[in-house]
Amino acid sequence: MRWNRRELAQLETLWAAGQSAAQIARHLECSRNAVCGRLARLGLTRGHKPPTQSRRLDPPRSEARR
């Protein structure tokens, strides 16, 4: 998809307003992947921290097992 200045401005405005990539795609009449790709190339993110897996703790060793 080719992006013109108006579409890029709308993309940035809608993204800043909290619209999802799917909602923006419907508004701009393009695919969600086109929106996601352009957002990535523009460096636009939501600022969410990616989920992290908590460290699994091993059960304490029993003294009898030694």
Predicted model as a PDB file, atoms N, CA, C, CB and O in Angstrom, pLDDT in the B-factor column:
MODEL        1                                                                  
ATOM      1  N   MET A   1       0.843  -1.182   0.000  1.00 79.00           N  
ATOM      2  CA  MET A   1       0.000   0.000   0.000  1.00 79.00           C  
ATOM      3  C   MET A   1       0.885   1.240   0.000  1.00 79.00           C  
ATOM      4  CB  MET A   1      -0.958   0.001   1.219  1.00 79.00           C  
ATOM      5  O   MET A   1       1.897   1.305   0.698  1.00 79.00           O  
ATOM      6  N   ARG A   2       0.495   2.184  -0.769  1.00 90.00           N  
ATOM      7  CA  ARG A   2       1.183   3.477  -0.752  1.00 90.00           C  
ATOM      8  C   ARG A   2       0.481   4.390   0.244  1.00 90.00           C  
ATOM      9  CB  ARG A   2       1.213   4.124  -2.177  1.00 90.00           C  
ATOM     10  O   ARG A   2      -0.747   4.468   0.280  1.00 90.00           O  
ATOM     11  N   TRP A   3       1.269   5.069   1.036  1.00 93.00           N  
ATOM     12  CA  TRP A   3       0.725   5.949   2.063  1.00 93.00           C  
ATOM     13  C   TRP A   3       0.939   7.398   1.648  1.00 93.00           C  
ATOM     14  CB  TRP A   3       1.382   5.669   3.441  1.00 93.00           C  
ATOM     15  O   TRP A   3       2.061   7.796   1.334  1.00 93.00           O  
ATOM     16  N   ASN A   4      -0.122   8.183   1.644  1.00 95.00           N  
ATOM     17  CA  ASN A   4       0.047   9.611   1.366  1.00 95.00           C  
ATOM     18  C   ASN A   4       0.089  10.373   2.694  1.00 95.00           C  
ATOM     19  CB  ASN A   4      -1.109  10.148   0.450  1.00 95.00           C  
ATOM     20  O   ASN A   4      -0.102   9.790   3.761  1.00 95.00           O  
ATOM     21  N   ARG A   5       0.333  11.642   2.615  1.00 96.00           N  
ATOM     22  CA  ARG A   5       0.499  12.441   3.841  1.00 96.00           C  
ATOM     23  C   ARG A   5      -0.768  12.464   4.693  1.00 96.00           C  
ATOM     24  CB  ARG A   5       0.899  13.870   3.484  1.00 96.00           C  
ATOM     25  O   ARG A   5      -0.693  12.423   5.921  1.00 96.00           O  
ATOM     26  N   ARG A   6      -1.927  12.530   4.046  1.00 96.00           N  
ATOM     27  CA  ARG A   6      -3.184  12.560   4.779  1.00 96.00           C  
ATOM     28  C   ARG A   6      -3.385  11.259   5.567  1.00 96.00           C  
ATOM     29  CB  ARG A   6      -4.360  12.790   3.814  1.00 96.00           C  
ATOM     30  O   ARG A   6      -3.782  11.285   6.732  1.00 96.00           O  
ATOM     31  N   GLU A   7      -3.109  10.136   4.926  1.00 96.00           N  
ATOM     32  CA  GLU A   7      -3.258   8.843   5.590  1.00 96.00           C  
ATOM     33  C   GLU A   7      -2.274   8.677   6.739  1.00 96.00           C  
ATOM     34  CB  GLU A   7      -3.074   7.718   4.588  1.00 96.00           C  
ATOM     35  O   GLU A   7      -2.624   8.146   7.793  1.00 96.00           O  
ATOM     36  N   LEU A   8      -1.044   9.132   6.532  1.00 96.00           N  
ATOM     37  CA  LEU A   8      -0.053   9.052   7.618  1.00 96.00           C  
ATOM     38  C   LEU A   8      -0.466   9.917   8.801  1.00 96.00           C  
ATOM     39  CB  LEU A   8       1.335   9.485   7.114  1.00 96.00           C  
ATOM     40  O   LEU A   8      -0.295   9.524   9.955  1.00 96.00           O  
ATOM     41  N   ALA A   9      -1.012  11.099   8.509  1.00 96.00           N  
ATOM     42  CA  ALA A   9      -1.467  11.977   9.583  1.00 96.00           C  
ATOM     43  C   ALA A   9      -2.631  11.329  10.334  1.00 96.00           C  
ATOM     44  CB  ALA A   9      -1.886  13.354   9.020  1.00 96.00           C  
ATOM     45  O   ALA A   9      -2.687  11.386  11.562  1.00 96.00           O  
ATOM     46  N   GLN A  10      -3.560  10.714   9.595  1.00 96.00           N  
ATOM     47  CA  GLN A  10      -4.684  10.036  10.227  1.00 96.00           C  
ATOM     48  C   GLN A  10      -4.201   8.847  11.056  1.00 96.00           C  
ATOM     49  CB  GLN A  10      -5.693   9.572   9.168  1.00 96.00           C  
ATOM     50  O   GLN A  10      -4.687   8.613  12.163  1.00 96.00           O  
ATOM     51  N   LEU A  11      -3.244   8.102  10.512  1.00 96.00           N  
ATOM     52  CA  LEU A  11      -2.683   6.962  11.224  1.00 96.00           C  
ATOM     53  C   LEU A  11      -2.105   7.404  12.566  1.00 96.00           C  
ATOM     54  CB  LEU A  11      -1.601   6.275  10.374  1.00 96.00           C  
ATOM     55  O   LEU A  11      -2.404   6.803  13.598  1.00 96.00           O  
ATOM     56  N   GLU A  12      -1.298   8.429  12.557  1.00 95.00           N  
ATOM     57  CA  GLU A  12      -0.673   8.909  13.784  1.00 95.00           C  
ATOM     58  C   GLU A  12      -1.709   9.452  14.766  1.00 95.00           C  
ATOM     59  CB  GLU A  12       0.355   9.987  13.463  1.00 95.00           C  
ATOM     60  O   GLU A  12      -1.608   9.221  15.971  1.00 95.00           O  
ATOM     61  N   THR A  13      -2.695  10.164  14.256  1.00 95.00           N  
ATOM     62  CA  THR A  13      -3.737  10.733  15.117  1.00 95.00           C  
ATOM     63  C   THR A  13      -4.583   9.643  15.757  1.00 95.00           C  
ATOM     64  CB  THR A  13      -4.631  11.681  14.318  1.00 95.00           C  
ATOM     65  O   THR A  13      -4.840   9.670  16.960  1.00 95.00           O  
ATOM     66  N   LEU A  14      -5.017   8.679  14.940  1.00 95.00           N  
ATOM     67  CA  LEU A  14      -5.849   7.598  15.468  1.00 95.00           C  
ATOM     68  C   LEU A  14      -5.079   6.725  16.448  1.00 95.00           C  
ATOM     69  CB  LEU A  14      -6.389   6.744  14.329  1.00 95.00           C  
ATOM     70  O   LEU A  14      -5.632   6.287  17.457  1.00 95.00           O  
ATOM     71  N   TRP A  15      -3.804   6.468  16.157  1.00 93.00           N  
ATOM     72  CA  TRP A  15      -2.975   5.647  17.047  1.00 93.00           C  
ATOM     73  C   TRP A  15      -2.792   6.360  18.388  1.00 93.00           C  
ATOM     74  CB  TRP A  15      -1.591   5.348  16.395  1.00 93.00           C  
ATOM     75  O   TRP A  15      -2.882   5.736  19.445  1.00 93.00           O  
ATOM     76  N   ALA A  16      -2.538   7.659  18.341  1.00 92.00           N  
ATOM     77  CA  ALA A  16      -2.360   8.435  19.574  1.00 92.00           C  
ATOM     78  C   ALA A  16      -3.659   8.500  20.369  1.00 92.00           C  
ATOM     79  CB  ALA A  16      -1.870   9.856  19.251  1.00 92.00           C  
ATOM     80  O   ALA A  16      -3.634   8.627  21.593  1.00 92.00           O  
ATOM     81  N   ALA A  17      -4.798   8.413  19.673  1.00 92.00           N  
ATOM     82  CA  ALA A  17      -6.101   8.450  20.345  1.00 92.00           C  
ATOM     83  C   ALA A  17      -6.460   7.106  20.970  1.00 92.00           C  
ATOM     84  CB  ALA A  17      -7.187   8.864  19.361  1.00 92.00           C  
ATOM     85  O   ALA A  17      -7.472   6.999  21.661  1.00 92.00           O  
ATOM     86  N   GLY A  18      -5.646   6.082  20.736  1.00 90.00           N  
ATOM     87  CA  GLY A  18      -5.880   4.794  21.357  1.00 90.00           C  
ATOM     88  C   GLY A  18      -6.625   3.789  20.498  1.00 90.00           C  
ATOM     89  O   GLY A  18      -7.026   2.734  20.989  1.00 90.00           O  
ATOM     90  N   GLN A  19      -6.816   4.099  19.222  1.00 93.00           N  
ATOM     91  CA  GLN A  19      -7.490   3.162  18.327  1.00 93.00           C  
ATOM     92  C   GLN A  19      -6.598   1.949  18.080  1.00 93.00           C  
ATOM     93  CB  GLN A  19      -7.857   3.847  16.989  1.00 93.00           C  
ATOM     94  O   GLN A  19      -5.373   2.064  18.068  1.00 93.00           O  
ATOM     95  N   SER A  20      -7.214   0.793  17.883  1.00 92.00           N  
ATOM     96  CA  SER A  20      -6.444  -0.416  17.598  1.00 92.00           C  
ATOM     97  C   SER A  20      -6.025  -0.418  16.128  1.00 92.00           C  
ATOM     98  CB  SER A  20      -7.268  -1.693  17.935  1.00 92.00           C  
ATOM     99  O   SER A  20      -6.550   0.345  15.318  1.00 92.00           O  
ATOM    100  N   ALA A  21      -5.078  -1.280  15.804  1.00 93.00           N  
ATOM    101  CA  ALA A  21      -4.628  -1.388  14.414  1.00 93.00           C  
ATOM    102  C   ALA A  21      -5.777  -1.829  13.515  1.00 93.00           C  
ATOM    103  CB  ALA A  21      -3.451  -2.378  14.299  1.00 93.00           C  
ATOM    104  O   ALA A  21      -5.886  -1.360  12.382  1.00 93.00           O  
ATOM    105  N   ALA A  22      -6.635  -2.722  14.000  1.00 94.00           N  
ATOM    106  CA  ALA A  22      -7.777  -3.182  13.205  1.00 94.00           C  
ATOM    107  C   ALA A  22      -8.765  -2.045  12.952  1.00 94.00           C  
ATOM    108  CB  ALA A  22      -8.487  -4.348  13.912  1.00 94.00           C  
ATOM    109  O   ALA A  22      -9.300  -1.921  11.850  1.00 94.00           O  
ATOM    110  N   GLN A  23      -9.007  -1.221  13.957  1.00 95.00           N  
ATOM    111  CA  GLN A  23      -9.924  -0.090  13.785  1.00 95.00           C  
ATOM    112  C   GLN A  23      -9.357   0.916  12.790  1.00 95.00           C  
ATOM    113  CB  GLN A  23     -10.198   0.598  15.136  1.00 95.00           C  
ATOM    114  O   GLN A  23     -10.086   1.446  11.952  1.00 95.00           O  
ATOM    115  N   ILE A  24      -8.064   1.176  12.884  1.00 95.00           N  
ATOM    116  CA  ILE A  24      -7.424   2.111  11.949  1.00 95.00           C  
ATOM    117  C   ILE A  24      -7.485   1.555  10.534  1.00 95.00           C  
ATOM    118  CB  ILE A  24      -5.954   2.381  12.358  1.00 95.00           C  
ATOM    119  O   ILE A  24      -7.742   2.297   9.586  1.00 95.00           O  
ATOM    120  N   ALA A  25      -7.249   0.250  10.384  1.00 96.00           N  
ATOM    121  CA  ALA A  25      -7.293  -0.375   9.068  1.00 96.00           C  
ATOM    122  C   ALA A  25      -8.674  -0.237   8.444  1.00 96.00           C  
ATOM    123  CB  ALA A  25      -6.903  -1.849   9.166  1.00 96.00           C  
ATOM    124  O   ALA A  25      -8.791   0.053   7.254  1.00 96.00           O  
ATOM    125  N   ARG A  26      -9.718  -0.443   9.238  1.00 96.00           N  
ATOM    126  CA  ARG A  26     -11.074  -0.272   8.702  1.00 96.00           C  
ATOM    127  C   ARG A  26     -11.310   1.168   8.280  1.00 96.00           C  
ATOM    128  CB  ARG A  26     -12.124  -0.694   9.740  1.00 96.00           C  
ATOM    129  O   ARG A  26     -11.931   1.423   7.248  1.00 96.00           O  
ATOM    130  N   HIS A  27     -10.817   2.109   9.073  1.00 96.00           N  
ATOM    131  CA  HIS A  27     -10.998   3.532   8.760  1.00 96.00           C  
ATOM    132  C   HIS A  27     -10.258   3.922   7.473  1.00 96.00           C  
ATOM    133  CB  HIS A  27     -10.504   4.401   9.932  1.00 96.00           C  
ATOM    134  O   HIS A  27     -10.777   4.677   6.651  1.00 96.00           O  
ATOM    135  N   LEU A  28      -9.051   3.398   7.316  1.00 96.00           N  
ATOM    136  CA  LEU A  28      -8.234   3.743   6.146  1.00 96.00           C  
ATOM    137  C   LEU A  28      -8.471   2.801   4.959  1.00 96.00           C  
ATOM    138  CB  LEU A  28      -6.761   3.720   6.525  1.00 96.00           C  
ATOM    139  O   LEU A  28      -7.899   2.988   3.885  1.00 96.00           O  
ATOM    140  N   GLU A  29      -9.320   1.790   5.166  1.00 95.00           N  
ATOM    141  CA  GLU A  29      -9.641   0.807   4.123  1.00 95.00           C  
ATOM    142  C   GLU A  29      -8.388   0.106   3.606  1.00 95.00           C  
ATOM    143  CB  GLU A  29     -10.370   1.487   2.960  1.00 95.00           C  
ATOM    144  O   GLU A  29      -8.122   0.074   2.405  1.00 95.00           O  
ATOM    145  N   CYS A  30      -7.633  -0.449   4.535  1.00 96.00           N  
ATOM    146  CA  CYS A  30      -6.456  -1.240   4.192  1.00 96.00           C  
ATOM    147  C   CYS A  30      -6.381  -2.408   5.164  1.00 96.00           C  
ATOM    148  CB  CYS A  30      -5.146  -0.375   4.239  1.00 96.00           C  
ATOM    149  O   CYS A  30      -7.252  -2.557   6.021  1.00 96.00           O  
ATOM    150  N   SER A  31      -5.363  -3.226   5.042  1.00 96.00           N  
ATOM    151  CA  SER A  31      -5.256  -4.388   5.924  1.00 96.00           C  
ATOM    152  C   SER A  31      -4.643  -3.992   7.276  1.00 96.00           C  
ATOM    153  CB  SER A  31      -4.407  -5.493   5.256  1.00 96.00           C  
ATOM    154  O   SER A  31      -3.950  -2.981   7.396  1.00 96.00           O  
ATOM    155  N   ARG A  32      -4.920  -4.807   8.264  1.00 95.00           N  
ATOM    156  CA  ARG A  32      -4.338  -4.602   9.592  1.00 95.00           C  
ATOM    157  C   ARG A  32      -2.821  -4.743   9.522  1.00 95.00           C  
ATOM    158  CB  ARG A  32      -4.929  -5.607  10.613  1.00 95.00           C  
ATOM    159  O   ARG A  32      -2.095  -4.006  10.190  1.00 95.00           O  
ATOM    160  N   ASN A  33      -2.341  -5.688   8.713  1.00 95.00           N  
ATOM    161  CA  ASN A  33      -0.892  -5.876   8.579  1.00 95.00           C  
ATOM    162  C   ASN A  33      -0.221  -4.653   7.963  1.00 95.00           C  
ATOM    163  CB  ASN A  33      -0.594  -7.112   7.731  1.00 95.00           C  
ATOM    164  O   ASN A  33       0.908  -4.322   8.325  1.00 95.00           O  
ATOM    165  N   ALA A  34      -0.897  -3.982   7.042  1.00 96.00           N  
ATOM    166  CA  ALA A  34      -0.343  -2.759   6.460  1.00 96.00           C  
ATOM    167  C   ALA A  34      -0.188  -1.690   7.532  1.00 96.00           C  
ATOM    168  CB  ALA A  34      -1.239  -2.242   5.315  1.00 96.00           C  
ATOM    169  O   ALA A  34       0.809  -0.968   7.569  1.00 96.00           O  
ATOM    170  N   VAL A  35      -1.185  -1.600   8.401  1.00 95.00           N  
ATOM    171  CA  VAL A  35      -1.127  -0.622   9.499  1.00 95.00           C  
ATOM    172  C   VAL A  35      -0.020  -0.981  10.473  1.00 95.00           C  
ATOM    173  CB  VAL A  35      -2.479  -0.548  10.239  1.00 95.00           C  
ATOM    174  O   VAL A  35       0.766  -0.121  10.870  1.00 95.00           O  
ATOM    175  N   CYS A  36       0.047  -2.250  10.860  1.00 94.00           N  
ATOM    176  CA  CYS A  36       1.083  -2.690  11.811  1.00 94.00           C  
ATOM    177  C   CYS A  36       2.482  -2.465  11.242  1.00 94.00           C  
ATOM    178  CB  CYS A  36       0.893  -4.180  12.164  1.00 94.00           C  
ATOM    179  O   CYS A  36       3.384  -2.023  11.954  1.00 94.00           O  
ATOM    180  N   GLY A  37       2.656  -2.767   9.975  1.00 95.00           N  
ATOM    181  CA  GLY A  37       3.957  -2.566   9.341  1.00 95.00           C  
ATOM    182  C   GLY A  37       4.358  -1.104   9.313  1.00 95.00           C  
ATOM    183  O   GLY A  37       5.508  -0.765   9.594  1.00 95.00           O  
ATOM    184  N   ARG A  38       3.422  -0.245   8.977  1.00 96.00           N  
ATOM    185  CA  ARG A  38       3.726   1.192   8.920  1.00 96.00           C  
ATOM    186  C   ARG A  38       4.012   1.729  10.318  1.00 96.00           C  
ATOM    187  CB  ARG A  38       2.557   1.974   8.276  1.00 96.00           C  
ATOM    188  O   ARG A  38       4.910   2.552  10.494  1.00 96.00           O  
ATOM    189  N   LEU A  39       3.260   1.273  11.305  1.00 94.00           N  
ATOM    190  CA  LEU A  39       3.513   1.705  12.686  1.00 94.00           C  
ATOM    191  C   LEU A  39       4.922   1.302  13.120  1.00 94.00           C  
ATOM    192  CB  LEU A  39       2.461   1.098  13.650  1.00 94.00           C  
ATOM    193  O   LEU A  39       5.625   2.076  13.770  1.00 94.00           O  
ATOM    194  N   ALA A  40       5.325   0.093  12.759  1.00 93.00           N  
ATOM    195  CA  ALA A  40       6.659  -0.390  13.118  1.00 93.00           C  
ATOM    196  C   ALA A  40       7.735   0.442  12.428  1.00 93.00           C  
ATOM    197  CB  ALA A  40       6.814  -1.876  12.746  1.00 93.00           C  
ATOM    198  O   ALA A  40       8.736   0.809  13.042  1.00 93.00           O  
ATOM    199  N   ARG A  41       7.520   0.736  11.148  1.00 95.00           N  
ATOM    200  CA  ARG A  41       8.524   1.537  10.417  1.00 95.00           C  
ATOM    201  C   ARG A  41       8.607   2.966  10.929  1.00 95.00           C  
ATOM    202  CB  ARG A  41       8.203   1.554   8.927  1.00 95.00           C  
ATOM    203  O   ARG A  41       9.664   3.594  10.870  1.00 95.00           O  
ATOM    204  N   LEU A  42       7.488   3.478  11.431  1.00 94.00           N  
ATOM    205  CA  LEU A  42       7.489   4.825  11.999  1.00 94.00           C  
ATOM    206  C   LEU A  42       7.991   4.843  13.442  1.00 94.00           C  
ATOM    207  CB  LEU A  42       6.092   5.417  11.936  1.00 94.00           C  
ATOM    208  O   LEU A  42       8.253   5.906  14.005  1.00 94.00           O  
ATOM    209  N   GLY A  43       8.121   3.657  14.030  1.00 92.00           N  
ATOM    210  CA  GLY A  43       8.601   3.570  15.410  1.00 92.00           C  
ATOM    211  C   GLY A  43       7.541   3.933  16.434  1.00 92.00           C  
ATOM    212  O   GLY A  43       7.872   4.297  17.562  1.00 92.00           O  
ATOM    213  N   LEU A  44       6.272   3.840  16.057  1.00 90.00           N  
ATOM    214  CA  LEU A  44       5.191   4.171  16.979  1.00 90.00           C  
ATOM    215  C   LEU A  44       4.817   2.944  17.804  1.00 90.00           C  
ATOM    216  CB  LEU A  44       3.961   4.702  16.211  1.00 90.00           C  
ATOM    217  O   LEU A  44       4.551   1.873  17.260  1.00 90.00           O  
ATOM    218  N   THR A  45       4.800   3.113  19.112  1.00 86.00           N  
ATOM    219  CA  THR A  45       4.438   2.027  20.011  1.00 86.00           C  
ATOM    220  C   THR A  45       3.443   2.558  21.027  1.00 86.00           C  
ATOM    221  CB  THR A  45       5.690   1.430  20.713  1.00 86.00           C  
ATOM    222  O   THR A  45       3.259   3.767  21.166  1.00 86.00           O  
ATOM    223  N   ARG A  46       2.818   1.656  21.717  1.00 80.00           N  
ATOM    224  CA  ARG A  46       1.867   2.024  22.767  1.00 80.00           C  
ATOM    225  C   ARG A  46       2.574   2.287  24.079  1.00 80.00           C  
ATOM    226  CB  ARG A  46       0.825   0.932  22.950  1.00 80.00           C  
ATOM    227  O   ARG A  46       2.019   2.951  24.955  1.00 80.00           O  
ATOM    228  N   GLY A  47       3.770   1.787  24.231  1.00 71.00           N  
ATOM    229  CA  GLY A  47       4.468   1.969  25.485  1.00 71.00           C  
ATOM    230  C   GLY A  47       4.151   0.886  26.495  1.00 71.00           C  
ATOM    231  O   GLY A  47       4.523   0.999  27.663  1.00 71.00           O  
ATOM    232  N   HIS A  48       3.462  -0.170  26.057  1.00 67.00           N  
ATOM    233  CA  HIS A  48       3.168  -1.265  26.968  1.00 67.00           C  
ATOM    234  C   HIS A  48       4.430  -2.077  27.215  1.00 67.00           C  
ATOM    235  CB  HIS A  48       2.044  -2.159  26.407  1.00 67.00           C  
ATOM    236  O   HIS A  48       5.245  -2.282  26.315  1.00 67.00           O  
ATOM    237  N   LYS A  49       4.569  -2.520  28.418  1.00 60.00           N  
ATOM    238  CA  LYS A  49       5.693  -3.384  28.758  1.00 60.00           C  
ATOM    239  C   LYS A  49       5.326  -4.809  28.362  1.00 60.00           C  
ATOM    240  CB  LYS A  49       6.048  -3.291  30.282  1.00 60.00           C  
ATOM    241  O   LYS A  49       4.248  -5.276  28.729  1.00 60.00           O  
ATOM    242  N   PRO A  50       6.170  -5.511  27.635  1.00 61.00           N  
ATOM    243  CA  PRO A  50       5.828  -6.879  27.256  1.00 61.00           C  
ATOM    244  C   PRO A  50       5.740  -7.772  28.489  1.00 61.00           C  
ATOM    245  CB  PRO A  50       6.861  -7.438  26.268  1.00 61.00           C  
ATOM    246  O   PRO A  50       6.469  -7.580  29.461  1.00 61.00           O  
ATOM    247  N   PRO A  51       4.846  -8.739  28.436  1.00 61.00           N  
ATOM    248  CA  PRO A  51       4.725  -9.617  29.602  1.00 61.00           C  
ATOM    249  C   PRO A  51       6.005 -10.403  29.827  1.00 61.00           C  
ATOM    250  CB  PRO A  51       3.546 -10.577  29.432  1.00 61.00           C  
ATOM    251  O   PRO A  51       6.666 -10.824  28.877  1.00 61.00           O  
ATOM    252  N   THR A  52       6.340 -10.591  31.072  1.00 64.00           N  
ATOM    253  CA  THR A  52       7.543 -11.348  31.397  1.00 64.00           C  
ATOM    254  C   THR A  52       7.144 -12.562  32.212  1.00 64.00           C  
ATOM    255  CB  THR A  52       8.572 -10.474  32.168  1.00 64.00           C  
ATOM    256  O   THR A  52       6.219 -12.521  33.023  1.00 64.00           O  
ATOM    257  N   GLN A  53       7.848 -13.612  31.980  1.00 63.00           N  
ATOM    258  CA  GLN A  53       7.566 -14.832  32.714  1.00 63.00           C  
ATOM    259  C   GLN A  53       8.266 -14.749  34.057  1.00 63.00           C  
ATOM    260  CB  GLN A  53       8.018 -16.090  31.921  1.00 63.00           C  
ATOM    261  O   GLN A  53       9.457 -14.445  34.136  1.00 63.00           O  
ATOM    262  N   SER A  54       7.514 -15.022  35.107  1.00 67.00           N  
ATOM    263  CA  SER A  54       8.132 -14.983  36.424  1.00 67.00           C  
ATOM    264  C   SER A  54       9.058 -16.188  36.569  1.00 67.00           C  
ATOM    265  CB  SER A  54       7.053 -14.967  37.550  1.00 67.00           C  
ATOM    266  O   SER A  54       8.801 -17.264  36.029  1.00 67.00           O  
ATOM    267  N   ARG A  55      10.102 -15.983  37.285  1.00 65.00           N  
ATOM    268  CA  ARG A  55      11.107 -17.027  37.458  1.00 65.00           C  
ATOM    269  C   ARG A  55      10.523 -18.158  38.296  1.00 65.00           C  
ATOM    270  CB  ARG A  55      12.391 -16.460  38.121  1.00 65.00           C  
ATOM    271  O   ARG A  55       9.939 -17.930  39.355  1.00 65.00           O  
ATOM    272  N   ARG A  56      10.690 -19.366  37.805  1.00 67.00           N  
ATOM    273  CA  ARG A  56      10.177 -20.516  38.535  1.00 67.00           C  
ATOM    274  C   ARG A  56      11.170 -20.903  39.618  1.00 67.00           C  
ATOM    275  CB  ARG A  56       9.910 -21.707  37.584  1.00 67.00           C  
ATOM    276  O   ARG A  56      12.353 -21.118  39.351  1.00 67.00           O  
ATOM    277  N   LEU A  57      10.683 -20.987  40.814  1.00 68.00           N  
ATOM    278  CA  LEU A  57      11.540 -21.356  41.930  1.00 68.00           C  
ATOM    279  C   LEU A  57      11.507 -22.869  42.113  1.00 68.00           C  
ATOM    280  CB  LEU A  57      11.101 -20.635  43.228  1.00 68.00           C  
ATOM    281  O   LEU A  57      10.442 -23.485  42.096  1.00 68.00           O  
ATOM    282  N   ASP A  58      12.673 -23.451  42.286  1.00 68.00           N  
ATOM    283  CA  ASP A  58      12.752 -24.877  42.536  1.00 68.00           C  
ATOM    284  C   ASP A  58      12.300 -25.154  43.966  1.00 68.00           C  
ATOM    285  CB  ASP A  58      14.189 -25.405  42.293  1.00 68.00           C  
ATOM    286  O   ASP A  58      12.563 -24.360  44.869  1.00 68.00           O  
ATOM    287  N   PRO A  59      11.627 -26.268  44.168  1.00 69.00           N  
ATOM    288  CA  PRO A  59      11.220 -26.591  45.540  1.00 69.00           C  
ATOM    289  C   PRO A  59      12.453 -26.827  46.408  1.00 69.00           C  
ATOM    290  CB  PRO A  59      10.297 -27.838  45.562  1.00 69.00           C  
ATOM    291  O   PRO A  59      13.476 -27.299  45.911  1.00 69.00           O  
ATOM    292  N   PRO A  60      12.368 -26.510  47.677  1.00 70.00           N  
ATOM    293  CA  PRO A  60      13.531 -26.698  48.561  1.00 70.00           C  
ATOM    294  C   PRO A  60      13.907 -28.178  48.637  1.00 70.00           C  
ATOM    295  CB  PRO A  60      13.235 -26.147  49.983  1.00 70.00           C  
ATOM    296  O   PRO A  60      13.050 -29.062  48.632  1.00 70.00           O  
ATOM    297  N   ARG A  61      15.208 -28.412  48.707  1.00 72.00           N  
ATOM    298  CA  ARG A  61      15.693 -29.794  48.810  1.00 72.00           C  
ATOM    299  C   ARG A  61      15.474 -30.317  50.213  1.00 72.00           C  
ATOM    300  CB  ARG A  61      17.184 -29.886  48.434  1.00 72.00           C  
ATOM    301  O   ARG A  61      15.662 -29.614  51.205  1.00 72.00           O  
ATOM    302  N   SER A  62      15.080 -31.549  50.261  1.00 69.00           N  
ATOM    303  CA  SER A  62      14.856 -32.184  51.550  1.00 69.00           C  
ATOM    304  C   SER A  62      16.201 -32.683  52.090  1.00 69.00           C  
ATOM    305  CB  SER A  62      13.826 -33.356  51.428  1.00 69.00           C  
ATOM    306  O   SER A  62      17.036 -33.163  51.324  1.00 69.00           O  
ATOM    307  N   GLU A  63      16.405 -32.574  53.371  1.00 64.00           N  
ATOM    308  CA  GLU A  63      17.634 -33.057  53.988  1.00 64.00           C  
ATOM    309  C   GLU A  63      17.743 -34.577  53.872  1.00 64.00           C  
ATOM    310  CB  GLU A  63      17.695 -32.632  55.459  1.00 64.00           C  
ATOM    311  O   GLU A  63      18.848 -35.120  53.847  1.00 64.00           O  
ATOM    312  N   ALA A  64      16.604 -35.262  53.801  1.00 60.00           N  
ATOM    313  CA  ALA A  64      16.597 -36.728  53.745  1.00 60.00           C  
ATOM    314  C   ALA A  64      17.088 -37.257  52.392  1.00 60.00           C  
ATOM    315  CB  ALA A  64      15.188 -37.253  54.024  1.00 60.00           C  
ATOM    316  O   ALA A  64      17.525 -38.405  52.308  1.00 60.00           O  
ATOM    317  N   ARG A  65      17.025 -36.461  51.358  1.00 59.00           N  
ATOM    318  CA  ARG A  65      17.412 -36.902  50.025  1.00 59.00           C  
ATOM    319  C   ARG A  65      18.920 -36.961  49.842  1.00 59.00           C  
ATOM    320  CB  ARG A  65      16.816 -35.990  48.992  1.00 59.00           C  
ATOM    321  O   ARG A  65      19.387 -37.626  48.917  1.00 59.00           O  
ATOM    322  N   ARG A  66      19.669 -36.319  50.652  1.00 55.00           N  
ATOM    323  CA  ARG A  66      21.124 -36.276  50.484  1.00 55.00           C  
ATOM    324  C   ARG A  66      21.679 -37.589  50.686  1.00 55.00           C  
ATOM    325  CB  ARG A  66      21.774 -35.316  51.406  1.00 55.00           C  
ATOM    326  O   ARG A  66      22.893 -37.768  50.589  1.00 55.00           O  
TER     327      ARG A  66                                                      
ENDMDL                                                                          
END                                                                             
